[in-house]
Amino acid sequence: MSSGCIAYFDAELVASKICDFIRARVGGRGAVVGLSGGIDSAVTAALSARGLGREKVLGLVMPDSAATPDEDVKDAKAMAESIGIRYRTIDITQASKLITELASAGCEFKDKVAEGNVRARLRMTILYYVANSEGRIVIGSGDKSELMIGYFTKYGDGGVDLLPLGCLYKTQVRELARHLGIPRKIVEKESSPRLWKGQTAESELGISYEDIDLILYRFLDLRMSKEDVARDLGPNYAAKVEKVVRMVRESAHKRRMPPVPKITPSSTGRGGITSG
C-alpha cells in the first residue's frame, strides 16, 4: 500500500478476489449500484461489471439539487458509460424536500445532519425498490475506513446486501482504482457523501484518510494498543490516534444489529440474533 499501511498490495489479486466474492454472492441475479460520481461507487461498479458481466449491473444516479454538484452527476453518468453498464437518473430533490418538511414539522429547528441523512436513506429506499422489483441485489460502496469510523448513514448508505470494498481502506481503494483505469479526475476527487452542499469528508472529519488508514491498520489489523500506535507513528499522532479510536468505539452500534433483551436461554443462538 503506497501510504505505508501495508508493505505489499497486489491490486490485480485483490480485484480478482472481490469479483469472485460478488459473483458467488449475487449468483444468477442482477445487481444495482448507486453511482455518486465518487471513487468508491466507481470502483464498486467496475468490479461488479467485471464479476457479473456488464448486462447484469444497473447503476442509479440519484442527485439532489440542494446538495449534489452537477459535476458529480456528469462523472457518475460518464463512469457508467465507460464501463458499459445501463443506468437511470432519479432526481430525489422534491422527495427529499417533502420528507424533510414533514419530519421537521414541530421541531424547534432544522438539523443539517438529520436532513442530509434523509437523502442517504431515500437513496437506500430507491435502490431497494428497484432491487425488489427486478430481482437484483443491492451492492454498496462503503470502504473499510468509512465502515470502521462510522462515516456512513445508519440504514442509509449502510443499508445494502453486499459491501465488496468493506475489506479495503480508502487509500487501498484509490490504488485499486488506478489499477482498474478509473479516470484520474475521479481518483483524485475529494471524497464526500454529498449530504449537504459543500460537504467534504476530510474537512468534516478533521483528519485525512491517509492518517486514518495508518492508524486503523495498526489498531485493527495489527491489534496494537492506541498507545503503541501513537508511539509507532510519532508524537504528532497522539491526538489523531485518540480521535480515530474514539470514532471506532462510538460507531460500533452502526455495525451491529439492534440489541435484543435476553429473556430465556433460547432468546439467542439459532436464529442468529444475539442479545446485549
ZAMARGU-4260 file (C-alpha; in steps of 0.2 Angstrom, whole numbers, plus 5000, padded with zeros to 4 digits):
<rodrens>
0) 5000/5000/5000 | 5008/5016/4995 | 5003/5026/5011 | 5014/5014/5021 | 5000/5005/5029
5) 5003/4988/5021 | 5020/4983/5014 | 5013/4975/4998 | 4997/4977/4989 | 4993/4966/4974
10) 4979/4976/4966 | 4975/4963/4952 | 4974/4949/4965 | 4963/4959/4976 | 4952/4964/4961
15) 4950/4945/4956 | 4945/4940/4974 | 4932/4954/4975 | 4925/4949/4958 | 4924/4931/4964
20) 4915/4937/4980 | 4902/4947/4970 | 4899/4933/4958 | 4897/4920/4972 | 4885/4931/4982
25) 4874/4938/4968 | 4873/4921/4959 | 4862/4922/4943 | 4853/4938/4949 | 4857/4955/4943
30) 4864/4969/4954 | 4860/4988/4957 | 4873/5000/4962 | 4871/5018/4967 | 4883/5030/4957
35) 4888/5046/4965 | 4902/5051/4954 | 4915/5047/4968 | 4929/5034/4969 | 4920/5021/4979
40) 4905/5019/4968 | 4916/5020/4953 | 4927/5005/4959 | 4911/4996/4965 | 4903/4997/4948
45) 4918/4992/4939 | 4921/4977/4949 | 4903/4972/4948 | 4903/4973/4930 | 4919/4963/4928
50) 4912/4950/4940 | 4895/4948/4934 | 4895/4954/4916 | 4890/4972/4911 | 4872/4967/4906
55) 4868/4961/4924 | 4873/4978/4933 | 4862/4993/4934 | 4868/5010/4940 | 4857/5023/4949
60) 4861/5041/4949 | 4851/5050/4962 | 4855/5068/4963 | 4848/5081/4975 | 4850/5099/4968
65) 4851/5105/4985 | 4867/5095/4989 | 4874/5087/4973 | 4886/5096/4961 | 4882/5095/4943
70) 4899/5089/4940 | 4896/5073/4951 | 4881/5069/4940 | 4891/5071/4924 | 4905/5060/4932
75) 4893/5046/4938 | 4885/5045/4920 | 4902/5045/4912 | 4908/5031/4923 | 4893/5021/4919
80) 4895/5023/4900 | 4914/5020/4901 | 4911/5003/4909 | 4896/4999/4898 | 4883/4997/4911
85) 4865/5003/4910 | 4860/5017/4922 | 4845/5028/4927 | 4844/5045/4934 | 4831/5048/4948
90) 4831/5065/4955 | 4827/5065/4973 | 4826/5084/4976 | 4807/5085/4978 | 4805/5069/4988
95) 4819/5074/5000 | 4812/5091/5002 | 4795/5084/5006 | 4801/5071/5018 | 4811/5084/5027
100) 4797/5097/5028 | 4785/5083/5035 | 4798/5076/5048 | 4803/5093/5054 | 4786/5100/5057
105) 4785/5104/5076 | 4804/5103/5078 | 4812/5119/5085 | 4825/5120/5071 | 4830/5110/5056
110) 4846/5099/5058 | 4858/5099/5044 | 4864/5081/5048 | 4847/5074/5050 | 4842/5082/5033
115) 4857/5075/5025 | 4853/5058/5032 | 4836/5059/5024 | 4845/5060/5007 | 4855/5044/5011
120) 4840/5034/5017 | 4830/5040/5002 | 4843/5033/4991 | 4843/5017/5000 | 4824/5015/4998
125) 4825/5018/4980 | 4839/5006/4977 | 4829/4993/4986 | 4813/4997/4977 | 4822/4993/4961
130) 4831/4978/4968 | 4815/4971/4974 | 4805/4975/4958 | 4819/4967/4946 | 4826/4953/4957
135) 4843/4962/4960 | 4855/4963/4974 | 4860/4980/4981 | 4879/4982/4981 | 4885/4995/4992
140) 4901/5005/4990 | 4907/5009/5008 | 4925/5005/5011 | 4934/4999/5027 | 4939/5016/5033
145) 4922/5023/5032 | 4914/5007/5040 | 4926/5007/5055 | 4925/5025/5059 | 4906/5025/5057
150) 4907/5038/5042 | 4890/5032/5034 | 4872/5034/5037 | 4864/5020/5048 | 4850/5012/5037
155) 4856/5024/5023 | 4871/5020/5013 | 4875/5007/5026 | 4859/4998/5021 | 4865/4986/5007
160) 4866/4967/5004 | 4885/4967/5000 | 4900/4978/5004 | 4914/4972/4992 | 4925/4986/4997
165) 4922/4984/5015 | 4939/4974/5016 | 4949/4989/5009 | 4955/5005/5017 | 4951/5021/5007
170) 4970/5023/5002 | 4969/5005/4995 | 4953/5009/4986 | 4962/5023/4977 | 4977/5012/4972
175) 4964/4999/4966 | 4955/5012/4956 | 4971/5017/4947 | 4974/4999/4943 | 4957/4997/4936
180) 4959/5013/4925 | 4946/5024/4934 | 4948/5041/4927 | 4961/5052/4937 | 4948/5065/4939
185) 4938/5053/4950 | 4953/5045/4959 | 4959/5062/4965 | 4942/5070/4969 | 4939/5075/4987
190) 4928/5061/4995 | 4911/5067/5000 | 4894/5059/5004 | 4886/5075/4997 | 4873/5075/5010
195) 4873/5094/5010 | 4881/5107/4999 | 4899/5110/5001 | 4902/5094/5012 | 4919/5085/5010
200) 4923/5070/5021 | 4941/5076/5027 | 4935/5093/5032 | 4921/5086/5042 | 4931/5073/5050
205) 4946/5084/5053 | 4959/5072/5048 | 4965/5065/5031 | 4961/5047/5025 | 4980/5044/5024
210) 4981/5047/5043 | 4965/5037/5047 | 4971/5022/5037 | 4989/5022/5045 | 4980/5022/5062
215) 4966/5010/5058 | 4978/4997/5051 | 4989/4997/5066 | 4974/4997/5078 | 4963/4984/5069
220) 4974/4973/5059 | 4990/4973/5069 | 4980/4974/5085 | 4991/4987/5093 | 4985/4997/5108
225) 4982/5015/5105 | 4997/5020/5115 | 5008/5008/5104 | 5000/5016/5088 | 5004/5033/5094
230) 5022/5028/5098 | 5024/5019/5082 | 5018/5034/5071 | 5026/5048/5082 | 5022/5061/5095
235) 5012/5071/5082 | 4999/5057/5080 | 4994/5056/5098 | 4978/5067/5096 | 4974/5059/5080
240) 4975/5041/5087 | 4964/5046/5101 | 4951/5053/5089 | 4951/5039/5077 | 4950/5026/5091
245) 4936/5035/5099 | 4926/5036/5082 | 4928/5017/5080 | 4921/5014/5098 | 4907/5026/5097
250) 4901/5020/5080 | 4901/5002/5085 | 4882/5002/5086 | 4881/5005/5067 | 4890/4989/5063
255) 4879/4978/5074 | 4861/4973/5074 | 4850/4982/5087 | 4852/4974/5104 | 4838/4962/5110
260) 4834/4958/5128 | 4839/4940/5134 | 4823/4933/5142 | 4826/4915/5141 | 4841/4904/5135
265) 4833/4902/5119 | 4832/4920/5115 | 4849/4919/5106 | 4858/4907/5095 | 4850/4898/5082
270) 4840/4912/5074 | 4856/4922/5073 | 4850/4935/5085 | 4862/4940/5099 | 4857/4949/5115
275) 4865/4964/5123
</rodrens>
